[in-house]
């Protein structure tokens, strides 16, 4: 557990006694001092809110990006009210998908818990992510990870949707861009849940239904009336944005590389399905 110190509480309480009604001033000063101690402890211990300075190393920036992702995810889990076992399970599932073990998993869990705190500085955190990460592809990855977390239980609560709009806005994405990503993720969720993936040898488990084929188009971000050229262009664009090697070169934390790999596999499966069913070369 993180220790917050006592000096802020002491000075806050003394100032409260000097400048306010005796007991009320003491309590207000004590509360303000406690908030100061927590902020100082987080900064001292390298928490996510100290998001890299100009002289931060690449490893430090990656660690801060990683922490901010899971802290925001923790804040997302609380969007519907009290954090339930299901929300905690969703976070654990994403950690499992990343293959997080040992210290990296503990860091993710600590950041997730910090995000659940009432005084979590969401706006400050997102502003720092945007200014420090810089790369549009990394910001998109950050947003998509939050969308995946929101969709992981199979539904999107209105408060989660509202919070996703806030996150997208601070990261520099428009409402239309977010809605497109939400549609793509919803299709991807159904695509995954339907077990529609490519088996060894290039064949699929079963002939696709009309809805499964429509989901494959939506995974690529195009409608089911798209031409072969439009499908190919969308596929190349999505692969370019999510390719693990390219994201790594732009600063994606190595702990998150597995998610990028899974996304490219999903895109490949959707493209191969469309190409097979529509007879595209």
Backbone torsions as a table, in degrees:
resi	resn	phi	psi	omega
1	UNK	NA	140.5	-176.6
2	UNK	-78.5	129.2	177.7
3	UNK	-85.9	136.3	-174.5
4	UNK	-103.6	-9.2	-179.7
5	UNK	84.3	175.0	-174.4
6	UNK	-130.5	-14.1	-171.9
7	UNK	-64.3	-36.8	177.6
8	UNK	-62.7	-39.4	179.3
9	UNK	-64.6	-43.2	-178.2
10	UNK	-62.7	-50.6	-178.5
11	UNK	-66.8	-38.7	179.2
12	UNK	-62.4	-44.0	-179.7
13	UNK	-64.3	-42.0	179.4
14	UNK	-63.8	-43.2	178.7
15	UNK	-65.7	-36.3	178.0
16	UNK	-63.1	-38.4	177.9
17	UNK	-66.9	-34.6	-177.5
18	UNK	-74.9	-39.1	-169.6
19	UNK	-112.4	1.4	-179.7
20	UNK	-134.6	172.7	173.7
21	UNK	-53.3	144.4	-165.9
22	UNK	-45.8	-64.7	-173.4
23	UNK	-80.4	-39.5	179.6
24	UNK	-64.3	-44.0	178.7
25	UNK	-61.0	-40.9	178.7
26	UNK	-60.7	-46.4	-177.9
27	UNK	-67.0	-42.0	179.0
28	UNK	-64.1	-44.9	179.0
29	UNK	-62.6	-39.4	178.8
30	UNK	-63.0	-42.2	-179.6
31	UNK	-65.1	-46.3	180.0
32	UNK	-62.6	-41.1	177.9
33	UNK	-63.0	-37.7	178.3
34	UNK	-63.2	-42.0	178.8
35	UNK	-63.6	-37.8	177.2
36	UNK	-63.7	-44.3	179.8
37	UNK	-61.1	-40.8	-179.6
38	UNK	-65.2	-43.4	-179.8
39	UNK	-64.3	-41.4	-179.6
40	UNK	-66.0	-42.3	-179.4
41	UNK	-63.2	-40.4	179.9
42	UNK	-64.0	-42.4	179.6
43	UNK	-65.7	-43.7	-178.7
44	UNK	-63.6	-37.1	-176.5
45	UNK	-89.5	9.2	175.1
46	UNK	74.4	31.0	179.4
47	UNK	-65.6	172.3	-175.2
48	UNK	-62.8	-26.5	-175.7
49	UNK	-73.0	-7.9	176.3
50	UNK	-93.9	37.2	-170.2
51	UNK	-51.7	117.2	-177.7
52	UNK	3.0	135.7	170.9
53	UNK	-91.3	-174.6	-178.0
54	UNK	-62.6	-29.2	-176.3
55	UNK	-97.4	10.4	-179.5
56	UNK	-65.8	142.9	177.0
57	UNK	-77.7	166.6	179.3
58	UNK	-61.3	-39.4	179.1
59	UNK	-63.0	-38.2	178.4
60	UNK	-67.2	-40.8	178.2
61	UNK	-64.6	-40.0	178.3
62	UNK	-63.1	-42.1	179.7
63	UNK	-63.8	-39.7	-179.7
64	UNK	-69.5	-39.5	175.9
65	UNK	-61.6	-45.7	178.9
66	UNK	-57.8	-50.0	-179.4
67	UNK	-63.8	-41.4	-180.0
68	UNK	-63.8	-37.5	177.7
69	UNK	-59.2	-49.3	-176.0
70	UNK	-76.4	-30.2	176.0
71	UNK	-66.3	-43.8	177.7
72	UNK	-64.8	-36.0	176.8
73	UNK	-63.3	-40.0	176.5
74	UNK	-63.0	-40.1	177.3
75	UNK	-64.9	-38.2	177.8
76	UNK	-63.0	-40.3	-178.8
77	UNK	-61.5	-27.2	-177.5
78	UNK	-90.0	-1.5	-175.3
79	UNK	-60.1	-33.7	-178.2
80	UNK	-85.9	2.2	-178.5
81	UNK	121.1	-130.0	-180.0
82	UNK	-67.8	134.8	178.6
83	UNK	-70.6	123.3	-177.6
84	UNK	-98.9	172.7	176.3
85	UNK	-60.3	-31.2	-179.4
86	UNK	-65.7	-42.5	179.0
87	UNK	-64.3	-39.7	178.2
88	UNK	-65.3	-38.2	178.7
89	UNK	-65.3	-37.8	177.3
90	UNK	-60.4	-45.9	178.8
91	UNK	-62.1	-41.7	179.4
92	UNK	-63.9	-37.0	178.4
93	UNK	-62.6	-42.9	179.2
94	UNK	-66.3	-38.7	176.0
95	UNK	-63.1	-38.2	177.5
96	UNK	-65.1	-41.4	179.2
97	UNK	-61.5	-32.5	178.2
98	UNK	-81.3	-12.5	-177.2
99	UNK	72.9	30.0	-177.3
100	UNK	-73.5	130.8	178.5
101	UNK	-138.0	162.4	172.9
102	UNK	56.2	-131.4	-173.7
103	UNK	-63.6	-40.2	-179.1
104	UNK	-64.0	-35.9	177.7
105	UNK	-69.9	-40.3	177.5
106	UNK	-62.4	-40.0	178.1
107	UNK	-62.6	-42.7	178.7
108	UNK	-63.3	-42.3	179.4
109	UNK	-65.0	-41.2	178.6
110	UNK	-64.1	-42.8	179.1
111	UNK	-65.3	-41.1	177.9
112	UNK	-58.8	-43.1	179.2
113	UNK	-65.7	-39.9	178.4
114	UNK	-61.9	-38.3	-179.8
115	UNK	-65.1	-22.5	-179.4
116	UNK	-81.4	-11.6	-177.8
117	UNK	-67.1	146.7	-178.1
118	UNK	-60.5	-32.2	-176.3
119	UNK	-98.1	20.7	179.0
120	UNK	-59.5	126.0	-176.6
121	UNK	-83.0	76.0	-175.6
122	UNK	-59.6	-50.8	-176.2
123	UNK	-61.7	-44.4	179.5
124	UNK	-62.0	-43.5	-179.2
125	UNK	-62.1	-45.7	-178.7
126	UNK	-67.5	-37.6	177.0
127	UNK	-62.6	-39.2	178.8
128	UNK	-69.3	-40.2	176.9
129	UNK	-58.5	-46.1	-178.1
130	UNK	-65.2	-41.4	-176.6
131	UNK	-76.4	-33.1	-176.3
132	UNK	-88.2	-41.7	-178.9
133	UNK	-68.1	-44.2	174.1
134	UNK	71.7	-53.0	-174.0
135	UNK	-68.5	131.5	-179.4
136	UNK	-61.1	-37.4	-178.9
137	UNK	-65.3	-37.6	178.7
138	UNK	-69.7	-38.9	177.6
139	UNK	-65.2	-38.1	177.0
140	UNK	-65.2	-41.2	177.1
141	UNK	-59.9	-44.6	179.8
142	UNK	-58.3	-48.6	-179.1
143	UNK	-63.7	-45.4	-178.0
144	UNK	-64.2	-32.7	177.9
145	UNK	-65.9	-38.8	177.1
146	UNK	-66.7	-37.8	177.9
147	UNK	-65.8	-42.6	177.8
148	UNK	-60.3	-41.6	179.6
149	UNK	-64.0	-40.5	-179.6
150	UNK	-67.4	-34.7	-177.4
151	UNK	-87.3	-9.1	-170.6
152	UNK	-61.3	-25.9	179.2
153	UNK	-91.5	6.2	174.2
154	UNK	94.3	-3.9	179.1
155	UNK	-148.5	158.4	179.7
156	UNK	-116.3	110.8	-179.6
157	UNK	-71.2	145.2	179.0
158	UNK	-52.4	-36.8	179.9
159	UNK	-71.3	-32.1	175.4
160	UNK	-67.4	-41.9	177.8
161	UNK	-61.3	-43.7	179.1
162	UNK	-60.2	-44.7	-179.8
163	UNK	-67.6	-36.4	177.0
164	UNK	-62.0	-35.2	176.6
165	UNK	-65.5	-38.0	177.3
166	UNK	-64.8	-46.7	179.8
167	UNK	-60.1	-46.5	-179.1
168	UNK	-61.0	-42.2	-178.2
169	UNK	-62.6	-44.3	-179.4
170	UNK	-69.7	-24.9	177.8
171	UNK	-86.3	-6.2	176.1
172	UNK	97.7	17.1	179.5
173	UNK	-102.6	144.9	179.4
174	UNK	-80.8	167.8	177.3
175	UNK	-61.6	-39.7	-179.9
176	UNK	-64.1	-40.4	178.8
177	UNK	-64.8	-41.2	178.4
178	UNK	-64.4	-46.4	-178.1
179	UNK	-60.6	-37.0	176.7
180	UNK	-64.6	-42.3	178.9
181	UNK	-65.5	-36.0	177.5
182	UNK	-64.9	-43.1	178.7
183	UNK	-63.5	-42.1	179.4
184	UNK	-65.0	-41.0	-179.1
185	UNK	-70.1	-37.3	177.4
186	UNK	-62.4	-42.4	177.1
187	UNK	-65.0	-40.7	179.3
188	UNK	-63.3	-38.4	178.9
189	UNK	-62.4	-45.8	178.8
190	UNK	-65.7	-39.1	179.9
191	UNK	-59.5	-43.6	179.6
192	UNK	-70.8	-43.7	-177.0
193	UNK	-66.4	-28.5	178.5
194	UNK	-75.7	-3.0	179.0
195	UNK	68.2	23.6	-175.1
196	UNK	-88.3	94.5	-179.5
197	UNK	-139.8	158.9	-177.8
198	UNK	-78.4	130.9	176.9
199	UNK	-92.4	172.4	177.7
200	UNK	-61.3	140.8	-178.8
201	UNK	94.3	-6.1	174.8
202	UNK	88.8	3.5	179.9
203	UNK	-97.4	162.4	-179.7
204	UNK	-107.5	163.4	-175.2
205	UNK	-61.2	-43.1	-176.9
206	UNK	-157.6	159.9	176.5
207	UNK	-58.5	138.9	-177.3
208	UNK	-75.0	152.3	171.5
209	UNK	-83.9	171.9	178.3
210	UNK	-60.8	-40.8	-179.2
211	UNK	-67.1	-38.8	179.1
212	UNK	-64.4	-39.2	178.0
213	UNK	-66.4	-40.4	177.6
214	UNK	-62.6	-39.0	177.6
215	UNK	-63.5	-38.4	179.0
216	UNK	-61.1	-41.8	176.4
217	UNK	-62.3	-44.2	-178.2
218	UNK	-66.5	-31.7	176.6
219	UNK	-59.2	-35.5	179.1
220	UNK	-86.2	-7.7	177.4
221	UNK	84.5	24.5	177.5
222	UNK	-130.1	162.6	177.9
223	UNK	-87.8	168.2	-173.4
224	UNK	-75.8	2.6	174.3
225	UNK	-99.7	4.3	-176.3
226	UNK	-65.0	145.3	178.2
227	UNK	-76.4	168.9	177.8
228	UNK	-58.4	-40.2	-179.5
229	UNK	-66.3	-40.6	179.9
230	UNK	-66.8	-39.6	178.7
231	UNK	-64.5	-45.4	-179.0
232	UNK	-63.7	-40.5	179.7
233	UNK	-64.8	-43.0	179.6
234	UNK	-64.6	-41.4	179.6
235	UNK	-61.6	-46.5	-179.5
236	UNK	-64.1	-39.4	179.5
237	UNK	-63.6	-47.3	-179.4
238	UNK	-65.0	-41.0	178.3
239	UNK	-64.9	-38.0	178.7
240	UNK	-65.5	-37.4	-178.7
241	UNK	-74.8	-27.8	-173.0
242	UNK	-111.7	2.4	-176.3
243	UNK	-62.6	125.0	-175.9
244	UNK	-55.2	-41.8	-178.1
245	UNK	-64.5	-39.7	-179.6
246	UNK	-70.2	-39.7	177.7
247	UNK	-66.5	-37.1	178.0
248	UNK	-62.7	-41.5	179.8
249	UNK	-65.3	-25.2	-178.7
250	UNK	-92.8	-1.8	173.8
251	UNK	112.9	11.6	177.6
252	UNK	-64.6	130.7	178.6
253	UNK	-57.0	139.4	-178.7
254	UNK	-59.7	-28.4	179.7
255	UNK	-64.5	-20.9	-176.0
256	UNK	-100.3	3.4	-175.5
257	UNK	-64.2	-32.3	-177.8
258	UNK	-64.2	-35.6	177.8
259	UNK	-63.2	-41.5	178.7
260	UNK	-64.1	-39.8	178.6
261	UNK	-63.3	-43.3	179.8
262	UNK	-63.8	-36.7	178.6
263	UNK	-65.0	-42.3	179.4
264	UNK	-66.7	-34.6	176.2
265	UNK	-64.7	-38.7	177.8
266	UNK	-65.3	-43.9	177.7
267	UNK	-62.8	-41.1	179.4
268	UNK	-63.3	-43.4	-179.9
269	UNK	-63.7	-41.9	179.2
270	UNK	-64.3	-44.1	-179.6
271	UNK	-64.8	-43.8	-179.6
272	UNK	-63.7	-37.5	178.1
273	UNK	-63.9	-48.4	179.7
274	UNK	-61.3	-45.6	-178.2
275	UNK	-61.3	-40.1	-179.8
276	UNK	-67.7	-46.7	-175.1
277	UNK	-73.7	-32.6	-178.3
278	UNK	-95.1	-6.0	179.3
279	UNK	73.3	25.8	177.5
280	UNK	-73.7	147.3	175.8
281	UNK	-95.5	NA	NA
